[in-house]
Amino acid sequence: MGAGSKPLTASIAANSGPAEGPSPAVMGTYARQNVVFARGEGAWLETDTGERYLDFASGIAVNALGHAHPRLVAALTEQAGKLWHTSNLYRVAGQEKLAARLVAATFADKVFFCNSGAEACEGAIKAARRYHFVTGHPERWRIVTCLGSFHGRTLATLAAAGNPKYLEGFGPEAPGFDHVPYGDLEAVAAAIGPETAAVMIEPVQGEGGVNVGSADYLRGLRAVCDEAGILLLLDEVQTGVGRSGKLFSHEWAGITPDIMAVAKGIGGGFPLGAVLATEAAAAGLTPGMHGSTFGGNPLATAVGDAVLDVVLEPGFLDTVQQKALRLRQSLARLQDQFPDLVLDVRGQGLLIGIKLAVAPADVVAAALAERVLVVGAGDNVVRVLPPLIVADHEISEGVERLARALTHVSSKTR
Ligand SMILES: *Cc1c(COP(=O)(O)O)cnc(C)c1O
């Protein structure tokens, strides 16, 4: 290929940095920040031009172990030299190993691997419907879900969450979901009928604005489901794999689900999702009833296994809880410092929400200018999601940068 095969202006545009703005060739489905990162290490990201950002977004709770964690890099590169993909037509050693570890560490007896959170939620929904089908209750197929939820962007998971903003223009909503307010146990009980297969909720609503389901609520849901003979599905795509300070958030309430959707942190940045289920709840997913071409391929499961190596190390989750407490207390001081701007600080573990009196986008942008990354959410909340390996001095630095960002926003809004 000759150097002159493209007009010079085109090659300049193709190689240029964020100053030029995003390429029109990429479909415009995201309102992206105008910044391009070239490398990362731990809790830090660096642009091509060498500016360093403190990453308190973690790719939306995905980079659980930060960037370029040596154990993850080693696991991926070692596997990359051996085998990438074979298909689920054959046994996959990495899947068998990772599934056994997840089974040993959780309520689950069975694991299905997929590639994303939406797929994990879809798999959980399918498993619940099939469970009732194979146990003689095909009429039980509806699922009670909560307003303000987020379960992904497939047609079924959009209907499950029922957010009108994301459903508009996509044709008739997939049927079978009955929505109730989050945190309202009586509403759940009232919504359960003879056609109900399951209740599906996030133990902490992430996208919805870091709404923490109380232990009483989760225990109540477990009891209501048991009484009705239906399944409890937990979406731990965002809360899972240490983010909550426990391996899974439901452990705080001392309950277990029948089926759980997992993704985000489990791959530490490599696309990996999983549906975990009890033996009984998995009964409907017999050969041929569900599948995924890429799900649980050797690369993904090698990385997932390395993530578990770190997260399950004795003391790791205790350290996450200590970091979470430190961050939470530092952010609470921001509430004292900016009472007109910061209305509440809430969350679980290192999934923390700052409830604002202004649009979260303003604070996200001001934080970006101070070179700390945070994530907007519903209910006027900014999410603070540092990697689980964040150091104490990085917590202090991140909160200082956020304080400067809030100072900037408060001077503008005054
Ligand atoms: C991110 C998320 C999803 C969707 O995950 P994708 O990988 O984007 O499909 C589903 N549920 C929850 C709770 C999430 O946070």
The ligand as a MOL file (V3000), in Angstrom:
LIG
                    3D

  0  0  0     0  0            999 V3000
M  V30 BEGIN CTAB
M  V30 COUNTS 15 15 0 0 0
M  V30 BEGIN ATOM
M  V30 1 C -24.2750 -2.4700 32.6030 0
M  V30 2 C -25.4380 -3.2380 33.1250 0
M  V30 3 C -26.1500 -4.1250 32.3040 0
M  V30 4 C -25.8720 -4.2880 30.8280 0
M  V30 5 O -24.5850 -4.7180 30.5700 0
M  V30 6 P -24.0040 -4.6420 29.0600 0
M  V30 7 O -22.6920 -5.3520 29.1820 0
M  V30 8 O -23.8880 -3.2180 28.7060 0
M  V30 9 O -24.9610 -5.3600 28.2060 0
M  V30 10 C -27.1690 -4.8610 32.8810 0
M  V30 11 N -27.4760 -4.7300 34.1760 0
M  V30 12 C -26.8130 -3.8760 34.9840 0
M  V30 13 C -27.1870 -3.7850 36.4260 0
M  V30 14 C -25.7880 -3.0920 34.4840 0
M  V30 15 O -25.1500 -2.2290 35.2810 0
M  V30 END ATOM
M  V30 BEGIN BOND
M  V30 1 1 1 2
M  V30 2 1 2 3
M  V30 3 2 2 14
M  V30 4 1 3 4
M  V30 5 2 3 10
M  V30 6 1 4 5
M  V30 7 1 5 6
M  V30 8 2 6 7
M  V30 9 1 6 8
M  V30 10 1 6 9
M  V30 11 1 10 11
M  V30 12 2 11 12
M  V30 13 1 12 13
M  V30 14 1 12 14
M  V30 15 1 14 15
M  V30 END BOND
M  V30 END CTAB
M  END
